[in-house]
Amino acid sequence: MAAQFLFKVVSSYALLVSATPITSSIAAAPPGASMAQPPIFAGSGCAGDTDASWSGGVDSLTLVYPVLSGKTGPGISISDSRHNCQFVFDIAYPDNYQYSVSSVSYAGAASLDAGGTATPSGLSYFSGGTPQITWSTTLTGPYNGGYSAVYTPSAADTVWSPCGGGDSLLDVNSVALANRNAQVAGSVTVSNATVSLQWRTC
Ligand SMILES: *[C@@H]1O[C@H](CO)[C@@H](O)[C@H](O)[C@H]1NC(C)=O
C-alpha cells in the first residue's frame, strides 16, 4: 500500500516539477480535500501506537507527543540524547489545487544546567520530493521551564505539493535533542506541534 502511494507521488512529482502553475492564493482547503488514510507515525520518540495523536482537518494539524524527549548528563546513554517521531499524512485533493505548510508552532519544556543546550527541531517534506523545510530553536542553560516557537517559511522556502491531484504524503518529523554533554544534566521535550496548511489553485 505504502509503496503504491509512494510510486504515485513520485511519478506525479516528476511530471509536474517542470510545469509552471499559474497560481492564486486561497485560504481554505478546497471541497474534496480530505485525509485519505488515518495518519501513520513511527520513531523512537513515538513509543507505541497510543502515544501520539493528531487533530484538525486539512487546514491545520495538531500533533501531540506525550513521550518525545531527549536527555543528557552523567550516566545517561548517548542514544537517549535524541528521539524523534515522524507522522505521515495522506492528503487527497482535487487536481487543480496544491498546498504547502504555511507555519509550524511547536512547544515543550526543558531543564538544562549551566553549560547545557538543547535543540528541539523538525522538518517536513512530501514523500518522493526532495525539497524539505526545517525548523529549530536552541535553548541555553541554565533553563528550567516551557518554550514555544513558531516557524514561518519564506515564499522562497515554501514547498508546494504537486498539481495534478491524487494523494500526497506529507511527512512531519519532530526531534527532541539534548546536546550531548556527559558532564551537564539536561533534558528537553517536544509536547506538540501545530502544522498550518495553505492552499492555492494551480
Ligand atoms: C502544547 O504544549 C504546550 C507546552 O507543553 C502547551 O502549553 C500547549 O497548550 C500545547 N498545545 C496544544 C495544542 O496541545
The ligand as an SDF file (V2000), in Angstrom:
LIG
                    3D

 14 14  0  0  0  0  0  0  0  0999 V2000
    1.4310   22.3440   23.5240 C   0  0  0  0  0  0  0  0  0  0  0  0
    2.3140   22.2060   24.6090 O   0  0  0  0  0  0  0  0  0  0  0  0
    2.4000   23.3840   25.4050 C   0  0  0  0  0  0  0  0  0  0  0  0
    3.5140   23.1910   26.4200 C   0  0  0  0  0  0  0  0  0  0  0  0
    3.6730   21.8800   26.8370 O   0  0  0  0  0  0  0  0  0  0  0  0
    1.0460   23.6790   25.9920 C   0  0  0  0  0  0  0  0  0  0  0  0
    1.1120   24.8570   26.7670 O   0  0  0  0  0  0  0  0  0  0  0  0
    0.0430   23.8630   24.8930 C   0  0  0  0  0  0  0  0  0  0  0  0
   -1.2440   24.0490   25.4150 O   0  0  0  0  0  0  0  0  0  0  0  0
    0.0380   22.6620   23.9750 C   0  0  0  0  0  0  0  0  0  0  0  0
   -0.8030   22.9380   22.8230 N   0  0  0  0  0  0  0  0  0  0  0  0
   -1.5950   22.0080   22.2940 C   0  0  0  0  0  0  0  0  0  0  0  0
   -2.3540   22.4460   21.0960 C   0  0  0  0  0  0  0  0  0  0  0  0
   -1.7040   20.8820   22.7450 O   0  0  0  0  0  0  0  0  0  0  0  0
  1  2  1  0
  1 10  1  0
  2  3  1  0
  3  4  1  0
  3  6  1  0
  4  5  1  0
  6  7  1  0
  6  8  1  0
  8  9  1  0
  8 10  1  0
 10 11  1  0
 11 12  1  0
 12 13  1  0
 12 14  2  0
M  END
$$$$
